[in-house]
């Protein structure tokens, strides 16, 4: 007689013993000696996080620029009282002592200023999403190479503690060949009502999800994405204009990623990421943008990973710190604009797929309208 407990259909997993978590350098990178003069162009809401992170790392911000001088002066007074304030970016570019420019602007005005900064021989950290036209992005990458300057993108999610640790796990090949990456986020994004963000139809797949498309790109590395199939929908009783529910399925040569975004979640918001490979599984869960329960499971056993820090503002410190380290070491930054174009290809394909109802091959869509 068969034993009901031995049913072959039963969902089972091997029991893993507890082991210590591998120690990796997941904290924001810091250059050994290089401490250049930095200018911030764009003093909107997110600028506080940039400046707070830079002050905490001991970086030197010597100039702030914004058309709204009062906004720039307020931030100057709070974070870097000795910095100058201007409403003319050309004044920034003309200063020989300023070596690095952080452009925290929206895409339309930022494009020209990236070009001008590179022509003035400044290293540049661009806000994300980098560009709305891949061809223009390629031109900027080429210009940076011609001028011998570093051009990086502020994909600050890469240095959120749980994502930064995951990238170290991948670098050390602890997961093997990647089979899947599944991301689920439920949160309340209705704060955009009445702001300019409400005018962006694909606020989820574009402005928000670019961080997670970027992580998918990191997870699968050199594996080639073959198609993206995405959709969006409105949720019952939503009172903001853009759809507040979105999903995307990204297919690779060997493996797939699923991304689910539910932005009208009033109760129990949460984020979960599960990455599976031929050698192991990485799992993180917890508050949105602040996963605090992280495990790594391999043939050696299961490790609960204790992490310090927060996306805000370790992410911003990491994005700038990596650029500064790359300048000091004369190498390409991990968050280089050239590498970031791969993430944008996934994002643009998802937006187009959601509009057309058809799967799209990443790289086929070179520009989007927002």
JOQUI-V990825 format. One record per pair of residues at least 12 apart in sequence whose ideal C-beta (glycine too) atoms are under 6 Angstrom apart, sorted by the first residue. I is the first residue (numbers start at 1). J is the second residue. Records with the same first field share a line. If there is no record, write none. Layout:
I->J / J
This chain:
16->297 / 301 / 302
17->301
19->300 / 301 / 303
21->303 / 305
24->168
26->164 / 165 / 168
28->159 / 314 / 317 / 318 / 321
29->321 / 322 / 325
30->321
31->324 / 325 / 328
34->324 / 328
36->99 / 100
37->60 / 62 / 97 / 98
38->59 / 61 / 100
39->63 / 92 / 98 / 101
40->61 / 64 / 102
41->65 / 89 / 103
42->104 / 105
43->64 / 66 / 71 / 72 / 75
47->75 / 104
49->312 / 313 / 316
50->104 / 316
51->75 / 79
52->313
53->313 / 316 / 317
55->79
57->317
61->80 / 83
62->83
63->83 / 84 / 92
64->76 / 83 / 85
65->86 / 89 / 92
67->87
69->87
72->85
73->85
89->113
93->116 / 117 / 120
100->123
101->117 / 122 / 124
102->125
103->126
104->127
107->132
114->126 / 140
118->143 / 144 / 147 / 149
121->147
123->149 / 150 / 327
124->151
125->152 / 154 / 320 / 323
126->153
127->154
128->153 / 154 / 155 / 210
129->210
130->153 / 337 / 340
132->368
133->367
134->341 / 366
135->366
137->341
141->337 / 338
150->323 / 326 / 327 / 333
151->337
152->323 / 333 / 335 / 336
153->335 / 337 / 340
154->319
155->214 / 335
156->315 / 316 / 319
157->211 / 315
159->314 / 315 / 318
160->311 / 315
161->307 / 309
162->284 / 291 / 294
163->215
166->282
167->218
169->282
174->280 / 298
175->277 / 279 / 280
176->277 / 278 / 279
177->277 / 278
178->219 / 220 / 255 / 277
179->255 / 276 / 277
180->255 / 256 / 276
181->216 / 219 / 257 / 275
182->258 / 274
183->212 / 259 / 273
184->260 / 272
185->261 / 271 / 288
186->262 / 265 / 269 / 270
187->265 / 269 / 288
188->265 / 266
189->263
190->240
192->240
193->240
198->240 / 241
200->370
201->242
202->351
203->242
204->246 / 261 / 263
205->246 / 350 / 351
210->347
212->259
213->343 / 346 / 347
214->343
216->250 / 257
217->342 / 343
219->275
220->252
223->252 / 253
224->253
225->250 / 252 / 362
226->251
227->251 / 359 / 361
228->248 / 250 / 349 / 350 / 353 / 360
229->249 / 353 / 359
230->248 / 350 / 353 / 354
231->247 / 354
232->246 / 354
233->245
235->264
238->264
244->263 / 264
245->262
246->261
247->260
248->350
269->288
271->288 / 291
272->285
279->298
280->297 / 298
281->297
282->296
283->295
289->311
319->335
322->334 / 335
345->362 / 363
346->362
348->365 / 368
349->362 / 365
351->368
352->365
